[in-house]
Amino acid sequence: MELIWLPFLLGVLLLVLRPLRENAKARTAYVTASLLLECGAAVRTALGPGFSLTLGHLADNLLIAVKVDSLSRVFLVMGAAIWLLAGVFAFGYLRDDKRSGWFFVVYLLAFGALCGIACSANLVTLYLFFEALTLTSSLLVFYPCTHEAAMAGLKYLFYSIGGAFLALLGIFFLTRMNEGLFFLPGGVALYTEAVGGDGVLLLITFLMLIGVGAKAGMYPLHGWLPTAHPVAPAPASAVLSGLIVKAGVFFAIRIVYYIVGAETLRGTWVQYAWMVLALVTVFIGSMLAYMEPVLKKRLAYSTVSQVSYILFGLSLLTNAGMWGALLHMIYHAVAKCGLFLCAGAFITQTGCTRVDDLRGVGKAMPVTTACFAAFALSLVGIPPFSGFVSKWYLAIGAHDAGMLALIGPAVLLISALLTAGYLFPPVVRGFFAPARPDTAEAPAVMTLPLVVLAVLTLALGLASLPLLEILSPITRAVL
């Protein structure tokens, strides 16, 4: 249980203890210890026997409850690793920022909301922590305190809260069919006659998928991502893209595979509409990223595309499709977190935000540029990097799903070519243009997380079979 309340307690303590917040050395020591405690608690919970606990009641049939299952464990370990590495990077990135104490207050609080999402036992609890994550993570976008940041933060709130309201509408109807809405692999028993039949259930499910898709950047509610990322600090962009958008994916998994049931949706218009929206988002995101000259905005459009790879895999409702989706959820978190941290290092050391201005940066910052190359190879899907494995299973899943889903591999292939087109130029221009004499490698506190993530993205590709053995019980239980 400390997994959930500990991050909130540590964040509040940093908020109220002003001397601790404003003293750089004391703050660094406190935040380091806090991150280690939080991430240690997450890993211990993931590796432990699990627990199930009721925290309270909102009403007679609305329970706030937490529980750890196999899906929770995967999300917790992934979240702990990314949150810790991005937090370490933030020490170097914000070293000259006198307001950085406020950033770390929000950073600690947001991790508590993320852990709450992972450990939610029913749909109502998941919704509450989902909204808590929206409110805390929006402060990371507001953090620069500029007009542009304010507009981006408001846009993020508008899209996220608007999408969450669609999810809340669905929860209202679903509670008429099953009061508890506790997650059950394969779906719960739903009394559809209480709301007018199966047609209403399908409509409600689709609206909920659109709603939670806003957090995941799915078309047509993807517009907040390219607006928020360029103004947010690089560590915030890293966790926004690597983890917080995955909260939308996690919510979609719980709806489809643990409440409604894959069998209920297989072959219906909801499955095909969800599949089409995911593929449209994959293509649109890749094309916009290819045309975008600003590095962080390019990476934001890339997130729009890459996260919908995951949604496409989930929409297939096949074993291979879900394997590919879960693998890509992990692999993308590592690679995209690394890419945004690399972008932050480039911006900090050169002051340049556009791709064309980074010519020659590879010779001045070889470690950062080499790490950027590793992450790019993963997202493009070049073996033996991790992204190849997840895309392989997505293609197999599309083949297993039927003739309509065969369009999927073609879209994924086009997207991969576009991904190479927008991620490789910074590497090629960085290494093969004349060196920049006014640039130096980022400090060790910033380059170390990059190296760890780069090694991880290669290691995960080479260790895909053991990882699949961990994920297989999840797919067997829900399909």
C-alpha positions in Angstrom: 0.0 0.0 0.0 3.0 2.3 0.6 3.5 2.2 -3.2 0.6 4.7 -3.6 0.8 6.9 -0.5 4.6 7.2 -0.4 5.0 9.3 -3.5 2.3 11.7 -2.4 3.8 12.0 1.1 7.3 12.7 -0.3 6.0 15.2 -2.8 3.9 17.0 -0.1 6.9 17.1 2.3 9.0 18.7 -0.4 6.2 21.2 -1.0 5.8 22.4 2.6 9.5 22.3 3.6 10.7 25.5 1.9 14.3 25.3 3.1 14.6 21.8 1.7 13.0 22.8 -1.6 15.2 25.9 -2.1 18.6 24.5 -1.0 20.1 22.8 -4.1 22.2 20.2 -2.3 19.6 19.2 0.2 16.9 19.1 -2.5 19.1 16.9 -4.7 19.7 14.5 -1.9 16.1 14.4 -0.9 14.7 13.9 -4.4 17.3 11.2 -5.1 16.4 9.3 -2.0 12.7 9.8 -2.8 13.0 8.4 -6.3 14.9 5.4 -5.0 12.3 4.7 -2.3 9.4 5.1 -4.8 11.0 3.0 -7.5 12.1 0.4 -4.9 8.6 0.2 -3.6 7.2 -0.3 -7.2 9.7 -3.0 -8.0 9.1 -4.8 -4.6 5.4 -4.7 -5.2 5.8 -6.0 -8.8 8.0 -8.9 -7.6 6.0 -9.6 -4.4 3.0 -11.8 -3.8 0.6 -8.9 -4.5 -2.3 -7.6 -2.5 -5.9 -6.6 -2.7 -7.4 -3.9 -0.5 -10.5 -1.7 -0.4 -9.7 1.9 0.5 -13.2 3.3 0.8 -16.6 3.9 -0.8 -17.8 6.8 -3.0 -21.3 5.3 -2.8 -22.9 2.0 -1.9 -21.8 0.4 -5.2 -18.7 2.6 -6.0 -15.7 1.1 -4.2 -12.2 2.5 -4.3 -10.0 -0.6 -4.3 -6.5 -1.6 -5.3 -5.0 -4.9 -6.5 -1.9 -6.1 -8.2 -2.1 -8.5 -11.1 0.3 -9.5 -13.9 -0.5 -6.4 -16.0 0.1 -4.2 -13.0 3.5 -5.7 -12.4 4.6 -5.0 -16.0 3.4 -1.4 -15.8 5.0 -0.8 -12.4 8.5 -2.1 -13.4 8.4 -0.1 -16.7 7.3 3.0 -14.9 9.8 2.7 -12.1 12.8 2.4 -14.5 11.8 5.3 -16.8 10.8 7.6 -13.9 14.1 7.1 -12.1 16.3 7.6 -15.2 14.4 10.7 -16.3 14.5 12.1 -12.8 18.3 11.6 -12.6 18.6 13.4 -16.0 16.5 16.3 -14.6 19.2 17.1 -12.0 21.6 18.1 -14.8 19.0 19.6 -17.1 17.6 21.9 -14.4 20.8 22.6 -12.6 20.7 26.3 -13.2 16.9 26.7 -12.6 16.2 28.2 -9.2 12.6 27.0 -9.4 13.5 23.4 -10.0 12.2 22.4 -6.5 8.6 23.0 -7.8 9.3 20.7 -10.7 10.4 17.9 -8.4 7.3 18.4 -6.2 5.1 17.7 -9.1 7.4 14.9 -10.4 7.0 13.0 -7.2 3.3 13.5 -7.0 2.7 12.3 -10.6 4.5 9.1 -9.9 2.0 8.3 -7.1 -0.9 8.8 -9.6 0.8 6.5 -12.1 1.2 3.8 -9.5 -2.4 4.2 -8.5 -3.4 3.6 -12.1 -1.3 0.4 -12.3 -2.8 -1.0 -9.1 -6.5 0.0 -9.5 -8.8 -3.0 -8.9 -11.8 -1.6 -10.7 -12.9 0.9 -13.3 -13.9 3.6 -10.8 -10.6 3.6 -9.0 -8.8 3.6 -12.3 -10.8 6.7 -13.4 -9.9 8.6 -10.2 -6.2 8.0 -10.5 -6.4 8.7 -14.2 -7.7 12.2 -13.5 -5.2 12.7 -10.7 -2.4 11.9 -13.3 -3.9 14.5 -15.7 -3.9 17.2 -13.1 -0.4 16.5 -11.8 1.2 16.0 -15.2 -0.4 19.1 -16.6 1.7 21.1 -14.1 4.8 19.7 -15.8 3.6 21.4 -19.0 2.8 24.6 -17.1 6.2 24.6 -15.4 8.1 27.1 -17.7 5.5 29.7 -16.7 5.4 31.3 -20.2 2.3 32.2 -22.3 3.1 29.4 -24.7 3.4 26.9 -21.8 0.1 28.2 -20.3 -1.7 27.7 -23.6 -0.2 24.3 -24.1 -1.1 23.2 -20.5 -4.7 24.4 -21.0 -4.9 22.5 -24.3 -3.6 19.3 -22.6 -6.2 19.7 -19.8 -9.0 20.3 -22.3 -8.2 17.3 -24.4 -7.5 15.0 -21.4 -10.5 16.0 -19.2 -12.8 16.0 -22.3 -11.7 12.5 -23.1 -12.0 11.4 -19.5 -15.6 12.6 -19.4 -16.4 10.2 -22.2 -14.9 7.5 -20.1 -16.9 8.6 -17.1 -20.1 8.5 -19.3 -19.2 4.9 -20.1 -18.6 4.1 -16.5 -22.0 5.4 -15.6 -23.7 3.0 -18.1 -21.4 0.1 -17.2 -22.3 0.3 -13.5 -25.9 -0.3 -14.6 -24.8 -3.6 -16.0 -22.4 -4.6 -13.3 -22.2 -2.7 -10.0 -18.6 -3.4 -9.0 -16.8 -3.3 -12.3 -13.8 -5.2 -10.8 -11.3 -6.2 -13.4 -11.5 -9.8 -14.5 -9.4 -11.4 -17.2 -11.6 -12.0 -20.2 -14.3 -9.6 -19.0 -17.0 -9.4 -16.4 -20.7 -10.4 -16.6 -22.6 -7.5 -18.1 -26.4 -7.3 -17.8 -26.9 -5.4 -21.1 -30.7 -5.5 -20.9 -30.4 -2.8 -18.2 -29.3 -0.2 -20.7 -31.1 -1.3 -23.8 -29.1 -4.2 -25.3 -25.8 -5.1 -26.9 -25.9 -2.2 -29.3 -25.7 0.3 -26.4 -22.8 -1.6 -24.9 -20.9 -1.4 -28.2 -21.6 2.3 -28.5 -20.5 3.0 -25.0 -17.3 1.0 -25.4 -16.4 2.9 -28.5 -16.9 6.2 -26.9 -14.8 5.1 -23.9 -12.0 4.1 -26.3 -12.1 7.5 -28.0 -12.0 9.1 -24.6 -9.0 7.3 -23.2 -7.4 7.5 -26.6 -7.1 11.3 -26.0 -4.4 10.5 -23.4 -2.8 8.1 -25.8 -2.7 10.6 -28.7 -5.1 8.7 -30.9 -6.8 10.6 -33.8 -8.9 12.8 -33.6 -7.9 13.8 -30.1 -4.1 13.9 -30.6 -3.6 17.6 -31.0 -2.3 18.3 -27.4 0.9 16.2 -27.9 2.7 18.4 -30.5 1.7 21.5 -28.5 2.7 20.3 -25.0 6.0 18.6 -25.8 8.0 21.6 -27.3 7.3 23.8 -24.2 7.7 21.2 -21.4 11.1 20.5 -19.9 12.8 17.6 -21.6 12.5 15.3 -18.5 8.8 16.1 -18.4 8.5 15.4 -22.2 10.3 12.1 -21.6 7.8 10.8 -19.0 4.8 12.3 -20.9 5.7 10.4 -24.0 7.2 7.3 -22.4 4.7 6.7 -19.6 1.9 9.1 -19.2 0.4 8.5 -22.7 0.6 4.8 -21.8 -1.9 5.5 -19.1 -4.4 5.8 -21.9 -3.2 2.5 -23.4 -3.5 0.9 -20.0 -7.1 2.2 -19.5 -8.0 0.8 -23.0 -6.6 -2.6 -22.1 -8.7 -2.7 -18.9 -11.8 -1.7 -20.7 -11.5 -4.2 -23.6 -9.9 -7.2 -22.0 -10.9 -6.9 -18.4 -14.4 -5.4 -18.4 -16.2 -5.8 -21.8 -14.2 -8.8 -23.0 -12.4 -9.4 -26.3 -15.0 -12.0 -27.4 -17.8 -9.5 -27.1 -16.0 -7.1 -29.4 -14.4 -9.5 -31.9 -16.0 -9.0 -35.4 -18.1 -6.0 -34.4 -18.0 -2.5 -35.9 -16.2 -1.3 -32.7 -13.2 -3.5 -33.4 -12.9 -2.4 -37.0 -13.5 1.3 -36.2 -10.9 1.2 -33.5 -8.5 -0.6 -35.9 -9.0 2.0 -38.6 -8.5 5.0 -36.2 -5.3 3.4 -34.9 -3.9 3.0 -38.5 -5.0 6.5 -39.5 -3.2 7.8 -36.5 -0.1 5.8 -37.3 0.1 7.2 -40.8 -0.8 10.8 -39.9 1.6 11.0 -37.0 4.5 9.6 -39.1 3.8 12.0 -42.0 3.6 15.1 -39.7 6.8 14.0 -37.9 8.5 13.7 -41.3 7.6 17.2 -42.2 8.3 18.9 -38.8 11.6 20.8 -38.5 11.5 21.4 -34.7 13.1 18.4 -33.0 10.9 18.1 -29.9 7.8 18.7 -32.0 9.0 16.0 -34.4 9.4 13.6 -31.6 5.9 14.5 -30.3 4.3 13.6 -33.7 6.4 10.4 -33.6 4.7 9.5 -30.3 1.3 10.1 -31.9 2.3 7.5 -34.5 4.1 5.0 -32.3 1.6 4.7 -29.5 -1.1 3.9 -32.1 1.0 0.9 -33.1 0.1 -0.4 -29.6 -3.6 0.5 -30.0 -3.6 -1.3 -33.4 -2.1 -4.4 -31.8 -4.8 -4.3 -29.1 -7.6 -3.8 -31.6 -6.6 -7.1 -33.4 -7.9 -9.1 -30.4 -5.3 -11.9 -31.2 -2.6 -13.4 -29.1 0.2 -12.2 -31.4 -1.4 -8.8 -31.7 -1.5 -8.4 -27.9 2.1 -9.7 -27.6 3.2 -7.1 -30.1 1.2 -4.4 -28.3 2.6 -5.1 -24.8 6.1 -5.4 -26.2 5.9 -2.2 -28.0 4.4 -0.5 -24.9 7.7 -1.4 -23.1 10.1 -0.8 -26.0 8.6 2.5 -27.0 8.7 3.7 -23.4 12.5 3.1 -23.3 13.3 4.5 -26.8 11.1 7.5 -26.7 12.1 8.5 -23.2 15.7 8.3 -24.5 15.0 10.4 -27.6 13.4 13.2 -25.6 16.3 13.2 -23.1 18.8 13.3 -26.0 16.8 16.3 -27.4 17.1 17.9 -24.0 20.8 17.4 -24.0 21.2 18.8 -27.5 19.1 21.9 -26.6 21.0 22.5 -23.3 24.4 22.2 -24.9 23.8 24.0 -28.2 20.7 26.2 -27.7 19.3 24.8 -31.0 15.8 23.4 -31.2 15.6 22.7 -35.0 17.0 19.6 -36.6 18.9 21.5 -39.3 20.8 23.5 -36.7 22.3 20.3 -35.2 24.8 19.8 -38.0 28.1 18.5 -36.6 26.8 17.9 -33.2 27.7 14.2 -33.3 31.4 15.0 -33.3 31.1 17.4 -30.3 28.5 15.2 -28.4 29.3 11.6 -29.6 27.8 9.8 -26.6 24.4 11.6 -26.9 24.3 11.3 -30.7 25.2 7.6 -30.6 22.4 7.0 -28.0 20.0 8.9 -30.2 21.0 6.6 -33.1 20.3 3.5 -30.9 16.8 4.8 -30.0 16.1 5.7 -33.7 17.1 2.2 -34.8 14.7 0.7 -32.3 11.7 2.8 -33.3 12.4 2.1 -37.0 12.4 -1.6 -36.2 16.0 -2.6 -37.2 17.2 -5.9 -35.6 18.5 -6.6 -33.1 17.1 -3.5 -31.4 13.9 -4.0 -29.5 11.4 -2.3 -31.8 11.9 -5.0 -34.5 10.5 -7.7 -32.2 7.3 -5.9 -31.3 6.6 -4.9 -34.9 7.2 -8.5 -36.0 4.5 -9.7 -33.7 2.1 -6.9 -34.7 2.5 -8.0 -38.3 1.8 -11.6 -37.3 -1.2 -10.5 -35.3 -2.6 -8.6 -38.3 -2.2 -11.7 -40.4 -4.1 -13.8 -37.9 -6.9 -11.3 -37.6 -8.2 -11.6 -41.2 -8.2 -10.0 -44.6 -9.1 -6.4 -43.4 -6.2 -6.4 -41.0 -3.7 -7.2 -43.8 -3.8 -3.5 -44.5 -2.1 -3.0 -41.2 1.3 -4.4 -42.2 1.4 -2.1 -45.2 0.7 0.9 -43.1 3.2 -0.1 -40.5 5.9 -0.6 -43.2 5.2 2.9 -44.7 5.3 4.3 -41.2 8.7 2.6 -40.6 10.1 4.2 -43.7 8.8 7.6 -42.6 10.3 7.0 -39.2 13.7 6.4 -40.7 13.2 9.6 -42.7 12.6 11.8 -39.7 14.9 10.1 -37.1 18.0 9.3 -39.1 18.8 12.9 -40.4 19.9 14.2 -37.0 22.3 11.3 -36.7 23.7 11.6 -40.2 24.0 15.3 -40.1 25.4 15.1 -36.6 28.2 12.8 -37.5 29.1 13.7 -41.1 28.9 17.5 -41.0 31.8 19.7 -39.8 32.2 19.6 -36.0 30.7 22.4 -33.9 33.6 24.1 -32.1 31.3 25.8 -29.5 29.7 22.6 -28.2 30.7 20.0 -25.6 29.2 16.7 -24.4 26.5 17.0 -21.7 27.5 16.4 -18.0 27.7 12.8 -16.8 24.5 13.1 -14.8 22.7 13.7 -18.1 24.6 11.2 -20.3 24.5 8.3 -17.9 20.7 7.8 -18.1 21.0 8.0 -21.9 23.6 5.2 -22.0 21.6 3.0 -19.6 18.5 3.5 -21.8 20.5 2.8 -25.0 21.9 -0.4 -23.5 18.4 -1.4 -22.4 16.8 -0.9 -25.8 19.4 -3.3 -27.3 19.2 -5.8 -24.4 15.4 -5.9 -24.5 15.6 -6.8 -28.2 18.1 -9.6 -27.5 16.0 -10.9 -24.5 12.6 -10.8 -26.2 11.9 -14.5 -25.5 12.2 -14.3 -21.7 10.1 -11.1 -21.8 7.4 -12.9 -23.8 7.4 -15.7 -21.2 6.5 -12.9 -18.6 3.8 -11.4 -20.9 2.3 -14.7 -22.1 0.2 -15.3 -18.9 -1.5 -12.0 -19.5 -2.6 -12.9 -23.1 -3.6 -16.4 -22.1 -5.8 -15.1 -19.4 -7.7 -12.5 -21.5 -8.0 -14.2 -24.9 
